[in-house]
Amino acid sequence: MMAWDLKERRYFDRILIPATANLFLEDDQGNRFGRIRMLGRGGFLLETSRRFPAAETHAFLIVGEQDDVRRQVHAVQRYTNPDGNVGFEFQALEPDAAVEIGVLIDKYFNAAGAAT
């Protein structure tokens, strides 16, 4: 038996965000990059056709039309899945942004369930 387990481990649960939540990612000029499909305290999964340079920190706005959210975050692209969705990891999440993201996670946790 190996000394480590090869099973994927995540530091944070990820919550599926329903399309009806109208949770999007934009730049500071209001250009919309796509819909946030999954959200966690460590990052998010974006449904988009857009591609981003890897290993660069990007400034984005998380915009929740239904929840009156407009919060700046900094994130780095970590992967693109087979469906073309792009996974981002938050970088140096500010306290106010962390609280607002936590509120969104709590709101949609019971509605959609955790994705592990």
C-alpha positions as CSV (number, residue, x, y, z in Angstrom):
1,M,0.0,0.0,0.0
2,M,1.3,3.5,-0.9
3,A,2.0,6.1,1.8
4,W,-0.4,8.5,0.1
5,D,-3.9,8.3,-1.2
6,L,-4.3,9.3,-4.9
7,K,-7.9,10.3,-4.4
8,E,-8.6,13.9,-5.1
9,R,-8.9,16.1,-2.1
10,R,-10.3,19.6,-1.9
11,Y,-9.9,22.1,0.8
12,F,-13.4,23.6,0.3
13,D,-16.8,22.3,-0.7
14,R,-18.1,23.5,-4.0
15,I,-21.7,24.5,-4.5
16,L,-23.6,24.1,-7.7
17,I,-25.1,27.5,-8.7
18,P,-28.4,27.2,-10.5
19,A,-28.8,29.2,-13.7
20,T,-31.7,31.1,-12.1
21,A,-29.3,32.7,-9.6
22,N,-27.9,34.9,-12.4
23,L,-24.4,34.9,-11.0
24,F,-21.9,36.2,-13.5
25,L,-18.3,37.2,-13.9
26,E,-17.4,40.6,-15.4
27,D,-14.5,42.9,-15.8
28,D,-14.6,46.4,-14.4
29,Q,-16.0,47.8,-17.7
30,G,-19.0,45.6,-17.4
31,N,-17.9,43.0,-20.1
32,R,-19.5,39.7,-19.1
33,F,-17.3,36.6,-19.3
34,G,-19.9,34.0,-18.5
35,R,-22.1,32.4,-15.8
36,I,-20.6,31.0,-12.6
37,R,-21.6,27.4,-12.4
38,M,-19.9,26.4,-9.2
39,L,-18.7,28.4,-6.2
40,G,-16.6,27.7,-3.2
41,R,-14.4,29.5,-0.7
42,G,-11.4,28.6,-2.8
43,G,-12.7,29.6,-6.2
44,F,-15.3,29.1,-8.9
45,L,-16.1,27.4,-12.2
46,L,-17.0,29.7,-15.0
47,E,-19.1,28.6,-18.0
48,T,-17.5,30.6,-20.8
49,S,-16.1,30.3,-24.3
50,R,-13.4,32.8,-23.4
51,R,-9.8,31.7,-22.6
52,F,-7.5,33.3,-20.0
53,P,-3.7,33.2,-19.6
54,A,-2.7,30.6,-17.1
55,A,-0.7,31.5,-14.0
56,E,-1.7,35.2,-14.1
57,T,-3.8,36.9,-11.5
58,H,-6.9,38.6,-13.0
59,A,-9.2,41.1,-11.4
60,F,-12.9,40.2,-11.9
61,L,-16.3,41.3,-10.6
62,I,-18.7,38.6,-9.3
63,V,-22.1,40.0,-10.2
64,G,-25.2,38.5,-8.6
65,E,-28.2,40.1,-10.2
66,Q,-30.7,38.3,-8.1
67,D,-28.8,38.9,-4.8
68,D,-27.6,42.5,-5.5
69,V,-24.0,41.4,-5.4
70,R,-21.1,43.3,-7.1
71,R,-17.8,42.2,-5.6
72,Q,-14.3,42.5,-6.9
73,V,-12.1,39.4,-6.6
74,H,-8.7,38.3,-7.8
75,A,-8.3,34.9,-9.3
76,V,-5.9,32.6,-11.3
77,Q,-7.1,30.1,-13.9
78,R,-6.2,26.6,-12.7
79,Y,-7.8,24.4,-15.4
80,T,-10.3,24.0,-18.3
81,N,-12.6,21.0,-18.1
82,P,-13.6,18.9,-21.1
83,D,-16.8,20.9,-21.4
84,G,-14.7,24.1,-21.8
85,N,-15.6,25.5,-18.4
86,V,-12.7,27.3,-16.7
87,G,-11.8,26.8,-13.0
88,F,-10.3,29.7,-11.1
89,E,-8.7,29.9,-7.6
90,F,-9.2,33.0,-5.5
91,Q,-6.0,34.9,-4.7
92,A,-5.8,37.0,-1.5
93,L,-9.5,37.2,-1.0
94,E,-10.4,40.3,0.9
95,P,-12.5,39.9,4.1
96,D,-15.7,41.6,2.7
97,A,-15.5,39.5,-0.5
98,A,-15.0,36.3,1.6
99,V,-18.1,37.2,3.7
100,E,-20.2,37.9,0.6
101,I,-19.1,34.7,-1.1
102,G,-19.9,32.8,2.1
103,V,-23.4,34.2,2.1
104,L,-23.9,33.1,-1.5
105,I,-22.6,29.6,-0.7
106,D,-24.9,29.3,2.2
107,K,-27.9,30.5,0.2
108,Y,-27.4,28.0,-2.6
109,F,-26.1,25.1,-0.5
110,N,-29.5,23.8,0.4
111,A,-31.0,24.6,-3.0
112,A,-28.4,22.8,-5.1
113,G,-26.2,20.7,-2.7
114,A,-22.5,20.4,-2.4
115,A,-20.4,19.1,-5.3
116,T,-17.4,17.1,-4.0
